[in-house]
């Protein structure tokens, strides 16, 4: 086991952790490191719940270690800065996303693509460079190197900013990188959950014509009236899918369950791009013939680098792009996880850490 987490570092911290693969979260005392010269310490006010948290607390990817404090959509206020911190001061509104470290010397890091660094360190459930476990945002405080902290622009409500730090950047980055951010383009979004609803909002803010592709007919009204989608396709309706063949410039696929790619590739125009941002546990079949017949691309994308994450927040503030959220108290988190498993949330849970995380006596 090594040293007990509450004795590893000098600063006491408190949060909720999973202790085993049941994924049940409960109060947990641990510690955070001192604020080193390039570190920013923050009091956490809000933390979003991501589907990745659910995978991690239940060890569904086989990489989890316990106790595990999840949470990587973190918003808070700076309480202390190290002597060499240049970008932040006490009282600043800040965010921390899915990563808290990278090597800073590889080509990806040099090109502001820290999320593709081979030594990328995740915000929770990973090993930091000092050998200690990283604990996430379902907790009262955090200490992070300033390079991995972003400013929250005025005009973005703090609770609504939290999901932008993972769900937001995960769809913003591929829309930008693959050139699917031009006005008048026809963009498809597969799945209408935490990621999908953000993909619709960002694509609309870029001026695109957006088609939601879903297995759930009951989501059509919401997609059109609340999120501004222009079209809605039931993926099981073969006639409608056939009628939409060769109509889309690009598709952002947010679905993490097994699903066929062939019908989606068929919707793309020649040179169209299907970008996967969901992470199905099992490999999907890739129908190569449909790629050849239109010089189409199937690609993948994960979060985004720190510069792009800041750009995304600035864009969201300017264009009033905000996730649709349900704010919950900390002690509701296990119920929220059960509901997330059933896709019973519109569209992202955000934990009110600042007001509802109470230390256990």
N, C-alpha and C positions, 0 to 999 in steps of 0.2 A: 504493500500500500504506500510506503514512503511516509513522509511527514503528513500530519493532519492538515487539511486545507486551511483551517482557521489559524494555524501557527506558521504558515509559509511566509507570510508578509506582515509588515508592521501595522497596516491599517485595517481595522475591523470592517467587515462588510456583511450585508444581510440580503438574502434573496430567497427564491424558491428553486428547488432542484429535484430532478428525477434521480432515484437511487438505484433503479434496475429497469429491466426491459418492460415492466408493466407500464412505464411512462408516467406513473402517478407523481405529481409534483407536490412538494410540501416544504415548509420553512427550513432554511439552511443558513447556518452561520459560517462565514469563511473570511478571507482576507484579500486585500488589494495591495500592490506594491507601493512604495514611496513614489512621490512625484519627482521623477528624474529631470535632468536639465532640459530635455526636449519633450517632456510629457505635459499633457493637459488632464487635470482631474475634473470630473463633472458629477453633479448630482443628477440622477436620472429622474425624469418626470413622466415620460411615456415610453412604452415599448410595444411595437407591433408583434402580432403572432403570425408567423410564416409557416407554410406547409412543411418547410425544411425542419422547423422545430419539432413537428410531429414525427417526422422520420427519425430525427436524432434521439428524442427521448425514448423511443421504442427500439432503437438500434436496428432500424430496418435496412440501413446501408452497411451494417457490420463494422462500423468505425467508431462507435460511441464508447466513451469511458465514463464511469460513474464515480462520484456524484456529478451530474451534468446540469449546469444552469444555462437554459437556452436563452435566445433573444438576440437579434442582430438588426433590429430596426429601432435604434435607440436615439432618443431626443432628451436633451437636458440643458443645464446651465453650468457654465464653467465656475468651479469653486477655487481652483488653484492652478497656477502655471509654473513650469520650470524656468530656470534662470536664462535659458537660451531660446525659449519659445518666442516666435516672431509674429505669428498670425492671429493669436488669440489673447484675450484678457479676461480677468474675472468678471462674471456677469454676462458674458456672451452666450447667445442661444446657439447650440451646436448639435450636430448629429454624428452618429457612428453607425456604420453599416456592417456588411458581412465580413470585412477583413480588418485586422489591426496591425498587420506587419507583412513585409515582403523583404527580399534580399537587398533591394535598392541598387543592385549593380548589374543585373542582367539586361539584355536588350529590351525585354518587355517593360521592366521598371523604368529604363531610360526613356521609353516612348509613352510614359503615362498609362501603361497597361498593367498596373500592379496585379490586377485580378488574374492575369495569366502567368504570373511569376511561379516557377517551380517550387519556390519556398514561401509561397503565400501562406499566411497564418489566419485561420478562421477565428472569428470573435468568440466563439464558444466551442468547447469540446475538442480543442486542439492543444498542441504543446507550444508554448512561447519559447523564445530563444534562450531564456534562463532555465528552461526545463520544467517550469511549472505549467499547470493546466490553465487554459483560458476559460473564464466564466463570463457568460453573456449578460444581457440586459434585463432579465427578470430579477433585478436587484437594485439596491439603493444608490450605488455609486460605481464609478469606473475610472481607470487611469489608462490613457492611450497616448501613444506618440502623436504629436501634433500633425504629422503628415497624413494620418488616417482619420482626421477629424474634419468635418465640413461646417461652414457657416450656414445658419438657417436665415434666409432673407426675411426682412419685414414683409408682412402681408400673407405669409404662410402660417396658418394656425399650427401650434406645436403638435397637437395630437394627430392632425391630418398629415403632418410631415413624416411621421414615423414610417408608414408603409412605402413612402417614396424611396427610402434608403435601401430597400431590397426590391420589392415589387416594381417600383417606379423605374429604377435604373436598369433593371433586368430587361424591360421592354424598350426603354428609351435608347439604350446603347445599340441594339441591332437595327432599330429603325434608322438611326443616324448612320451607323457604319455601312450598312448595305444599301444606302441611298434610297430608303423607303420613306423619306421625310419631305418629299416635294409636293407642293399643292397640286391637286387634281389627280394624284395617283389613286389607284384602286388597291386597297389593302385589306386582306382578310385576317381575322383574329379567331383562332380556334380555342374554345373554352372561355367561359365567362366567370372566372373566379377572381381571386386577388390580383393575379398577373393580367388576366384577360381584360378585366374592366379598365386597368391602367393603360393597356395597349390601345384600347378604343379611345380613351381620353387623349392620350398623346398623339395618336394618328390624326384625330380630328383637329387638335391644336396645330398640327403641321399643315392642315388644309386638305387632308386626304378624304376620299370617299371610302367609307368603312363598311365591310360586310362581316357580321358575326357568324361563325360556323359552330353550331352546338348540337348536342344530342337531345337537348331539353326544349320542347316547343313552348313551355310555360315561361321561358326567359325572353321571348320575343318582345313583349310589351316593354319590359324593363330596358332591354337593349336599345330599342328605338326611342322611347320617350324619356328615359332618365339619363342614358349614356350618349345619346345622339347618333347611334348607328344608322346608316343609310339603308342597309339591307340585312336580312336574316335568313340563314340557310340551315335547315335541319339536315345534318350530315347523313341521316338514314333515309332521307327522301331522295331516291335515286333519280326521279324525274327532274326535280329542282336542281340537284347537283349536276346532272347532265346538261341542263339548260345554262348553267353558269360556267361550263368548261371554257378554258382559255380567256378568262375575263380579269384575272387579278395580276397585278405587278409583283406582289409579294404577300407572304403569309407569315404571321407570327403565331407559332403553335405552342400554347402554354400548358397543354395537357400532360399530366404525369402518369396517366393510366395507359395500358396497352391500347393502341388504336391503329387502323390501317392508314398508311401514308399515300397509297395509290390514288384514292379519290381527291386528296388534297393537291397532289402534284398535278392532277388533271385540271384543277381550277386555274393553274398558273398560265399566263401568256408565255410565249417563247421568251427565253432568257429570264424567266421569273425565278424568285427565290423563296424557298420554304425554310424558315429559320426556327429551329427547335430551341425553346427555352425551358420547357418542362423536362423532367428527368424520369422517364419510365424505368422501373427497376429491371425489366427484361429487355433484351434487344428487340428492335422493331424490324420488320422486313422492309428492304429497300428495293422497289421495283425499278431496275435500271433502265428498262426499255422506255418507260415514260419520261425519264430524264433525257435520254438520247434524242427523242423525237422533238424536243424543243429547247435543247441546250439549257436545261434547267439546273438549278442548284439546290441541294439540301445542305444546310449549314447548321452550326450550333453557336450559341453565345451564352456566356454567363454574365454576371453583374456588370461591372464597368470599372475603369480606373478612377482614381481620386479626382483628377481634373474634370473628367466627364461627369462624375457624380455631382460636383459643385455646379457645373454647367446645367445639368438637369434640374437641380433645385432652383437655380436662377430663372430658367425657362418656365418652370412650373409656377413660380411666383408671378412672373410677367404675364402669363397667359391664363392664370387662375385654374391650373390643373391640380385637382385635389382628389385623393381617393375617397370612396364612400366607405365610412367606417362605423363600427359599433364599439363604443368605449365601455370597458368592463372593469370591475374591481379585481384586485389581485386574487382574492379568494374564490373567484369564479373561474379561474384558469382551467381547472380540470374539466368542468362542464363545457367550457369554450373548446377545448381539444376534442371532446366527443362530438360537438356540433360541427367542428371543422372537418372531421372525418366524414360526416354526412353531407358536407357542402352546405350546411345550414347557417350561412353568414353572408351578409351583403355589406362589403365584400371582403372586409379585413377587420379582425378584432384588434383593438389597441388597448393595452393595459394601462390604467391610470396609476402608475407607480407612485407618483408624488403624493397623492392623496390617500391611497389605499394599501400600500405595502407597510404593514405594521410589524415591528420586531417581535419575535416570540419571547415571552417572558421566561 
